[in-house]
Amino acid sequence: MITPSDLLRLPYTPDLTEGGIAYALRSLTHSFDRAGSSPYARLRRTVASVAVELAFRRYLSQQNIPFEVKAATPFTDHERYDVILGGHRCDLKSYLISHRAQIAEIHHNPSVLLNAPALVPSDQHADDGHSLNDLYLFAFLTGLIAASQADLKKAIATKQPHYLVHAMPVEWRKPLNWNPLGTLTLKSDSEDELLIEVSGQDEGRELKRCTVSLPSKTKVVVHESFYSLASVHVRQMPDARVGLHCEAIQKAHIISPLEWGNIWVYGMEIFLAGFISHEEFSRRADPLLPNSKVFQYEHTRVKNLSLPVSNLKPIQDLLGTNH
């Protein structure tokens, strides 16, 4: 059991968001596409999740707590790494809280987090890669997002950081045949010149990026060879359409001004709540059906296993054994 004083509060800095974005964009090439879900909402969740992991590692380093970093278990996600503490692989589950009223409540009275559920998707918990020795750590990140066009315009007007990206369709991100996409051509109908970064993979499935200067209403040929194209990033919001065409996919892909997503997460504070072993979680957690309303989500999207945060063990019990 944990109490409010057991919550470990970590500061948030913008470089955590930057690290989260770098990972989130790489994840587009192997992430699972869930029907009906926005790729930008998923990307923001990934940004937040990675930011919390980076903050946790930074805290361990600052406290001189020895830890290792090893490749994560999912074989499709070779970019992901887990923290190993005292021989235990730590699977950090974090939740982004972005509603202003909830954020204010948490900052004023962090004990509300003790009543929230510690959630793990059932399919992830059942994955073969787990060992009984593994630990789940649970954390909450308070932070705003500027997802709507109105919120994005406010963020830009007040010179807040933002990161505009367009996730390419699945036939560009995950082509059925692993061949070069061929000559890639870009064109913008915007009045202003655009600086565009295209991200994808090379023949060896390694991350490949290329930045292109795109004058108004002029076709530009990219002379780099891509085998997949995952996303397109612009520094400023285009006022007109941007088009991409490659030899391997006959139909041009057109991006309207409303089809850019801002994946910047305006993080405020991280609350590390507690931990529990994989084995104990298996015994004590209860099933939670999809579409359930919980503290951190309007409705859950998948079947979860759930345990009250108050039933976890204090994080300091785990860290204290590693000083």
N, C-alpha and C positions, 0 to 999 in steps of 0.2 A: 504493500500500500504506500502511496506517496501523498504528500501534503503540499500546499502552495509553496512552502519554503524550499521544496526539493526541485522546483522548476529552475532549470539553468538557462539564464537569459544571455543571448549572444548579440552583439551589435551587428548592424548590417551596413555594408559599404557597396558603392556602385560597381566595383570590380567583380563582386560576386555575381551580379546580373550579367556582366560581360562574359564571365566564364561559363555561365549557364547558357547563354545564347550560342556561344561557340560549340558547345556540346549538342544543343537542341538541333542546330542546323545539320550537324553530322548524322543525327539520329533519324532524319527524314528518309534516308536510304534503306533503313531496315525496320522502321516502326510499323506497327500493325494499324491498318486503316479501319476504324470502327464506323460502320454505317451511321449516317446522320450526325456525326460529331464534327465540329469545326477543327481543321488542322491547326488554327492559330490558338484556340483555347488549349489544345493538347501541347503545343509548343511552349506556351506560357507556363503550363504545369511542369513541363520538363525543365525550363529555365529555373523555376522556383526550387524544384527538387535538387538540381545540381548545385544551385547556390547554397542551399542548406548543407549539403555534403562538404562543399569547399570551406564553409564557415566552421564546420565541425573539425575538419582536419587542421585548420588554422588554429583553433582553440587548443587542440591536443598538442600542437607544436609549441604554442606559447606557454603551456603549462608543463612542458618537458615530459609529457606522458608518452612513453614509447608505443609506437604503432607501426604496422606494415600496411602497404597498399598492394593488393593483388587483383588480377583480372577477375571480373565478376563472372558468375556461373553461366548466364545465358550465352550460348555459343554464337548466337546471331549478333550479339552486342559487344564486339571486341573492344570498343572504346570505353566501356564502363568498368569501374574499379571499385572494390569494396575495401573498407578499413578492417584490419585484423587487430583486435585488442586482446592481449593475454591468450592468444591461440583461438579466439572466437571470431568467426566472420560476422561482421555487423551489417545488417540490412536496414538502412535508414529509411523509414517511411515518413514523409513529411506532407503537410497539407497547407496550401496557400489560402489564407483568409483575406478576402479583398473587399468585403462589404464594410463601409465606413462605420456603421453602427456596431458591428461585431468587433471591429478593430478597437474602437473607443472602449467598448466593454472589457475586452481582454487587457488593454493597457491599464485601465482603471482597477480591474479586479481579475488578475490572472487565474484565480481559483476556479473560474468558470470552465477552464480547460480540463479540470479533473472530471467533469461530468460528460465530456465529449467521448465518443468511442474511438478506440485504437483499432483501425480498420486495415485488413490485409485482403486483397482479392483472393477468392478461394482457389482459382486456378494457379495463381502464383505460389500460394502456400503449399499446394500439392505437387509443385514442380520437383522433378527428380534431383535437381542440383542441390537441394538442401541437405544439411546434416543436423542431427539432433542437438549438436553443439552450437549451432548458429544462434545468433541473437537478433531480435527485432528491436530497433530503437525508433521512438516516435517523436516527431517534432512538428511545431506549428510556426509558419512564417506569416506575419502580418505585413501586408503590402498592397498598394493600389495598382490597378491596371488602367490603361486608356484604350479600351477595345473598340468602343463605338466611334463613329466618325466625329461626333460632337466632342467627345473627351479627347480624341487625338488632336483635333484643331486647337483645343484649349492648351494641351501640352506643348504643341508647336509654338503657339502664340506666346506662351510664358517661358519659352526657351528651355523646357524640360527635355531630358534625353529621351530619345525614341529610336526604335529600330524597325524599319518598314521592310517587310519581306513578303514574297508571294511564293507559296508552295506549289510546285509544278504538279500536273496530273500524274497518276500512277504510271501511265505508259512512258512518261519521260523519266520518272524517278526510278522505276523498277522495270526496265524493258525485258521482254520475254527472252530475247536473244542478246547475248553479250557481245555486241559488235559496236564499232564506232558510230556515233550518231551522224557523222558526216559533216559537211559544211554547215556551220551554224550562223544564221543571219538574224540581226536585231534591227528593229526600226521603232522610232518613237514619233508620235504625232504631237508631242508637247511643244510649246513655243520655246521653252528653255532647253539648253543642253543638259543632258542627264548623265550622271556617273552611275553606272550599273555594275554590280558584282554578280556573276553567275557562279553557282556552286554545284558540283556534281562529283563524279568519280572517273578515275582513269582506268586503263585496262586491268590493273592489279587491284581494283576496287578501293584504291586509296583516295582520300579527299583531294579534290582539285578545284581551284578557284581561279577566276580570271576577271579583272576589272576592265570595263569597256566605256569609253567616252562616246556618248550617243548624241550627235548634233540633231537639231530639230528636223524632222521629216526626211531623214537621210538613212539609207540602208547601210549597216556596218557588218562586215564579215569578221567573225571570230576565228583566228587562225590556230587556236588550241584544239586538241582532239579530246572530246568527251565521250564516255561510254554511257553515262547517265547524267541527267540534269535534275537536281533536287529542288533548288530554290533560286530566286532572283532577289537581290537586295538593292534598294535605292536610298540615297541619303536624304532626298527631299521628295515630297509627295508629287508625282506627275499630275499634270492638269489634263492629260489626254491618254489615249491608249498606247500601250507598248506591245509590240508583236515579236514573237520568236518563231523561227522556222528552221528545221534541219532536214537533211536528205532522208534520214531513216524513218521519219514520221511525216507523212505527206501533208497533213492538215496543220496549218499554222496555229500557234497558241496565242490568243489575244488576251491581254490583261487590261481591264478597265480601271479607272482611278479608284473605284470602290473595292477592288479586289486585292488590296494590299493590307496586310495585318501588322499591327504594332505589337511586337512580342516582348517589349521592354517591361520588366517587373520593377515597380517602384517600392522596393523592400524597405521595411522599417525596423523590425526586430524579430529575432528567432527565439523560440521557447523550446528547449529540449525537455521533453516531458518525462520519459522513463524508458525502461527496457524490460524485455522478457525473453526467455529462451524459446526457440522454435517448438521444442517438445512441450513445454508448459502451455504455450499458446494453443497448441493442438488440443490439449486436454480441457482448457478453461474457456476458450472462445465459443461464442454462439453464432449460428448462421444468421446472416442479414440479407434479405431478398433484394434484388434490383428495384430501383425506383423508391427506395426508402429515404425519408427525409431525416437527415442527421445534422449535427452541429456544423460540420464543415462543408456540407453539400445540400443544395436544394433537393436533389434526389440522386441516389447512387446509380451508377450505370451498369454495374455488374454485381454478381453475387459475391458477398464478402463474408469474412469471419470477423467478429466484433467482440471487444472486451473493453469495459470502462477504463479510461486513462488512469483513474484513481487506483486501479488494481495492479498497475505496473510497479516495478522496483525502481528506486531512485537512481538516476544516472550516476550520482557520486559514488554509489556502491560499486559500480563497474569501474569508474575511473580511479577510485581510491586504491584499488588492488594493483594499479599499473604505475603508480608514482615511483 
